Amino acid sequence: MKNIEHLYLLIGTNPLSNYVVADYFLKNAVGLKTIHLIHSADDSENNIQGTGLFASHLKSVLKKNENKNAEDIQIIQIFLHEIRIKDAFSIHADLKNMLLQSKSNDLKNVHLDYSGGTKEMSLHAYETFKEIFGEAVTFSYFDSRRNRLKEDSDAHEPIASIFLGNQVEIGFEDLFELHGYRAIPEEEDSGGFSAEFFKDFLEIITNPDNFCKYLKWRKHFYDVYPDPGKVIPVHGKNKLSDLLPEDPEFSALLKKTLFLKILEDKPEYSLIEKRNGDYYLRTEVSNKQMDKLIETRKYITGKWFEQYVYSVLKENLFDKGIVSSIDLNILVQTASKKFEIDVALIKGYELCGISCTTDKTQSLCKSKGFEILHRTKQIAGDSSKAVLVTFMNETHTAETDADLSEILEDRILVFGMNDLFPQEEFCRKVADFLSF
């Protein structure tokens, strides 16, 4: 499949597969001159939207990446072609008209990859290309489930497929652009705390013993602040020492890496204030400041867990080159709404979305599992994967994993409290899941 001058792709509703194929041929096809993106037209009669937007997004990403490497590769022309797909006659007629015009230019070494589009598009495109070009055309199909590009051949012996899982990469920005989405930059979001801001706190939590101590202390924190909308402590508590755990060593760690860190660097978010040389719990705040204090309480009781998972995976998977991209709290803007993914990984071109929750309720965790896989499929199609990291016990984790895996065809992996340590084993399971 190396001597290809003119590459044709059928564009469906998941342009990622088309990108993978196009990127591979851009890097490996000898003498490639043109890429043709064949997309469906809108069918207003049946209220079906065509795939022209996906084709435009794909062209934009391919041209952008081509420009980055303009000194190294020949400039490739990319064309968009629209065809009607309401019936076999329309598909055949539009393709034939398009190809006869191309054939007048004496095209040679033509290749059609029919991975995208509908089954009818694939069938009739294959037949039409054969009719027009005869032996001058070759065919391929990308099996996204197995990450293999398969050459279509009339030979009696099957031709070995090409594994693309380690040959093509894509970043978050291009992945979102392919589907018409965009990631909202951090400065446009509502603020809060970053993983870097609480680096010291996250490091002490990675110690299994401290992790267990934190969980026990969190119950005490809930006792002091039972209502997220009220800062006034209960049971007559008024000093920071009333809020800290009984363990003196762990108490000192929390005080230094959490409470004093917030007070010194982000006083508007602090649950405590300094008076007469001592630290007191806040009791009087403005309505505007209340929102920031609620954000702090949310972080202390569970929001930190997303940053913890991110930090562990970054150190053990991204920094070691096992995954090609990692990001935290990605806020994705669509045409009608926006949604957030706690942690996202990309291995080559495959997206894995991770949802993190400190909840241990089985029904709630299961719903979060459905949601994270739905979101990743929106962005990257059926080949995407999802991970759910929870505080469920071992029994509920196994049950939830079995239920979701059966329904979602093993595209999701569920972790519970017992799976978080040792960290190396947790990361190994994630890596193995991404590789299957």
WOLINHU-V492577 format. One record per residue. N is the residue number from 1. PHI is phi as a letter, one per 20 degrees, with the letter a starting at -180 (* if undefined). NEAR is the number of other C-alpha atoms within 12 Angstrom. Layout:
{{N PHI NEAR} {N PHI NEAR}}
//
This chain:
{{1 * 34} {2 e 20} {3 e 21} {4 c 31} {5 d 31} {6 c 40} {7 d 43} {8 d 45} {9 c 46} {10 e 51} {11 e 45} {12 d 37} {13 e 33} {14 d 36} {15 f 47} {16 f 48} {17 g 47} {18 f 49} {19 f 46} {20 g 43} {21 f 48} {22 f 49} {23 f 34} {24 f 33} {25 f 37} {26 g 37} {27 e 26} {28 c 21} {29 f 27} {30 e 20} {31 m 24} {32 f 33} {33 d 27} {34 c 31} {35 c 38} {36 d 36} {37 d 44} {38 e 46} {39 c 43} {40 e 37} {41 e 31} {42 f 19} {43 d 19} {44 f 12} {45 f 9} {46 d 11} {47 l 10} {48 d 15} {49 e 20} {50 f 28} {51 d 35} {52 f 33} {53 f 30} {54 f 38} {55 f 41} {56 f 29} {57 f 33} {58 f 44} {59 f 38} {60 f 26} {61 f 33} {62 f 40} {63 f 26} {64 f 21} {65 f 27} {66 f 23} {67 f 16} {68 f 14} {69 d 16} {70 g 14} {71 f 10} {72 e 12} {73 c 19} {74 f 21} {75 f 22} {76 d 30} {77 e 21} {78 c 29} {79 d 27} {80 d 30} {81 c 32} {82 d 32} {83 c 35} {84 e 31} {85 c 36} {86 f 25} {87 b 19} {88 f 23} {89 f 18} {90 f 23} {91 f 35} {92 f 30} {93 f 25} {94 f 29} {95 f 39} {96 f 27} {97 f 20} {98 f 27} {99 f 31} {100 f 20} {101 f 14} {102 f 23} {103 f 23} {104 f 13} {105 e 11} {106 l 16} {107 f 24} {108 c 25} {109 l 28} {110 e 37} {111 c 41} {112 d 45} {113 d 45} {114 d 40} {115 f 42} {116 e 40} {117 m 36} {118 e 27} {119 f 19} {120 f 26} {121 f 39} {122 f 33} {123 f 26} {124 f 29} {125 f 43} {126 g 33} {127 f 25} {128 f 29} {129 f 36} {130 f 23} {131 f 19} {132 e 28} {133 d 27} {134 l 19} {135 f 16} {136 e 22} {137 d 34} {138 c 32} {139 c 36} {140 b 36} {141 b 35} {142 e 34} {143 e 26} {144 f 30} {145 f 24} {146 d 20} {147 l 31} {148 c 25} {149 e 33} {150 d 27} {151 e 29} {152 e 25} {153 c 18} {154 e 12} {155 f 9} {156 f 7} {157 e 9} {158 f 11} {159 e 15} {160 g 15} {161 f 19} {162 d 25} {163 f 22} {164 d 31} {165 g 32} {166 d 22} {167 d 25} {168 c 31} {169 c 29} {170 b 34} {171 e 28} {172 f 38} {173 f 28} {174 f 31} {175 f 43} {176 f 35} {177 f 32} {178 g 39} {179 d 40} {180 n 32} {181 d 29} {182 b 25} {183 e 30} {184 f 23} {185 g 17} {186 g 18} {187 f 11} {188 e 13} {189 e 18} {190 e 15} {191 n 17} {192 o 30} {193 d 33} {194 e 29} {195 f 27} {196 f 18} {197 f 20} {198 d 31} {199 g 23} {200 f 24} {201 f 36} {202 f 33} {203 f 27} {204 f 26} {205 f 33} {206 f 29} {207 f 21} {208 g 20} {209 f 16} {210 f 23} {211 g 27} {212 f 21} {213 f 26} {214 f 32} {215 f 25} {216 f 20} {217 f 25} {218 g 26} {219 f 19} {220 f 23} {221 f 30} {222 f 25} {223 f 22} {224 f 30} {225 c 33} {226 f 21} {227 d 17} {228 f 25} {229 e 20} {230 c 25} {231 e 33} {232 f 27} {233 f 29} {234 d 22} {235 m 15} {236 m 15} {237 f 23} {238 b 27} {239 d 25} {240 g 31} {241 f 23} {242 f 25} {243 e 34} {244 f 37} {245 f 26} {246 f 18} {247 f 18} {248 f 13} {249 f 16} {250 f 27} {251 f 25} {252 f 21} {253 f 25} {254 f 35} {255 f 28} {256 f 22} {257 e 26} {258 c 38} {259 f 36} {260 f 29} {261 f 25} {262 f 32} {263 f 26} {264 f 20} {265 d 16} {266 c 25} {267 g 20} {268 f 25} {269 e 34} {270 e 37} {271 e 47} {272 c 39} {273 b 27} {274 e 20} {275 c 13} {276 l 7} {277 m 8} {278 c 14} {279 d 23} {280 d 28} {281 f 31} {282 f 31} {283 c 23} {284 c 19} {285 b 23} {286 e 14} {287 f 13} {288 f 13} {289 f 23} {290 g 24} {291 g 24} {292 f 29} {293 f 37} {294 f 29} {295 f 28} {296 f 35} {297 f 34} {298 f 29} {299 f 33} {300 f 38} {301 e 29} {302 r 26} {303 f 30} {304 f 37} {305 f 40} {306 f 36} {307 f 38} {308 f 37} {309 f 44} {310 g 39} {311 f 32} {312 f 35} {313 f 38} {314 f 30} {315 f 20} {316 e 24} {317 d 31} {318 f 25} {319 f 16} {320 e 15} {321 m 19} {322 f 26} {323 d 35} {324 e 30} {325 b 31} {326 b 38} {327 b 35} {328 c 37} {329 l 35} {330 e 34} {331 e 29} {332 d 34} {333 d 26} {334 d 20} {335 f 11} {336 d 9} {337 b 12} {338 c 18} {339 b 25} {340 d 31} {341 d 39} {342 g 36} {343 c 38} {344 c 45} {345 c 43} {346 c 42} {347 d 37} {348 m 32} {349 c 40} {350 e 46} {351 e 44} {352 c 45} {353 e 47} {354 c 47} {355 d 45} {356 d 42} {357 b 39} {358 e 32} {359 f 28} {360 d 27} {361 f 20} {362 f 29} {363 f 19} {364 f 21} {365 f 34} {366 f 39} {367 f 20} {368 f 33} {369 f 40} {370 f 32} {371 f 29} {372 f 39} {373 f 39} {374 f 30} {375 f 36} {376 f 40} {377 f 29} {378 g 33} {379 e 44} {380 c 41} {381 n 32} {382 f 31} {383 e 38} {384 f 41} {385 c 45} {386 b 47} {387 c 48} {388 d 48} {389 d 42} {390 c 39} {391 d 31} {392 f 31} {393 f 24} {394 f 20} {395 f 20} {396 f 27} {397 f 32} {398 f 23} {399 f 22} {400 f 35} {401 f 33} {402 f 22} {403 f 25} {404 f 32} {405 f 25} {406 f 14} {407 f 16} {408 d 27} {409 l 19} {410 l 24} {411 e 38} {412 c 42} {413 c 42} {414 d 47} {415 d 42} {416 d 33} {417 g 31} {418 f 25} {419 e 28} {420 f 35} {421 c 23} {422 f 18} {423 g 26} {424 f 18} {425 f 19} {426 g 27} {427 f 31} {428 f 21} {429 f 24} {430 f 38} {431 f 28} {432 f 16} {433 f 25} {434 f 33} {435 e 24} {436 f 19}}
//
